[in-house]
Amino acid sequence: MAIDRKLARWEDVPTFASLAAERRYWETTELDSGLIQGSLYTPEGSESTTISLRMDPRMLARIKRLARQRYLNYQSMIKQWLAERLERETRD
């Protein structure tokens, strides 16, 4: 299949009715290079602390699937989400 759209914002990813619909979407959609660069988590410092977080296995599977679609490590994507939310919470 030919690529017929370029995704510039994660918010533009639709909700899919099925895995088949999601697969068809990603077969014809490519990620904008700016979106990929903006998705890379860059920590404020070089130090990090390991934590344990209990999570529903189905939720984790969904997160991992999203991360694979975005060509990201799922742990990095979670850290990015947390950093974005922390920024929003402290800004408001």
C-alpha positions, -999 to 999 in steps of 0.1 A, spaced: 0 0 0 11 35 -7 17 61 21 -10 87 17 -7 108 48 20 121 72 12 123 109 24 155 125 7 153 159 0 123 181 -34 138 189 -44 132 153 -42 94 157 -78 82 156 -95 57 178 -97 24 160 -126 0 160 -104 -30 155 -68 -41 152 -74 -46 114 -85 -9 111 -54 2 131 -32 -19 109 -47 -4 77 -42 31 91 -5 26 99 1 9 65 -8 42 48 5 67 74 41 77 80 54 98 110 67 133 104 104 135 113 97 164 137 72 142 156 97 115 160 124 140 173 99 156 196 90 122 211 125 114 222 127 117 260 156 139 272 160 138 309 168 169 329 199 153 344 219 122 337 209 105 369 178 83 371 162 62 399 147 28 393 111 24 406 86 -4 406 51 3 394 23 -23 395 1 -21 364 -28 -40 349 -12 -64 323 -38 -54 297 -29 -17 301 8 -25 298 1 -45 267 -17 -15 252 11 8 261 37 -15 246 16 -17 214 14 21 211 51 24 217 59 -1 190 37 18 166 56 50 174 90 32 172 97 40 208 108 21 239 77 17 260 95 28 292 108 59 274 73 67 262 59 64 297 86 87 310 78 112 282 41 111 291 49 117 328 72 146 320 46 162 297 19 158 324 42 171 351 50 202 330 13 208 324 4 204 361 31 227 373 23 253 346 -14 255 355 
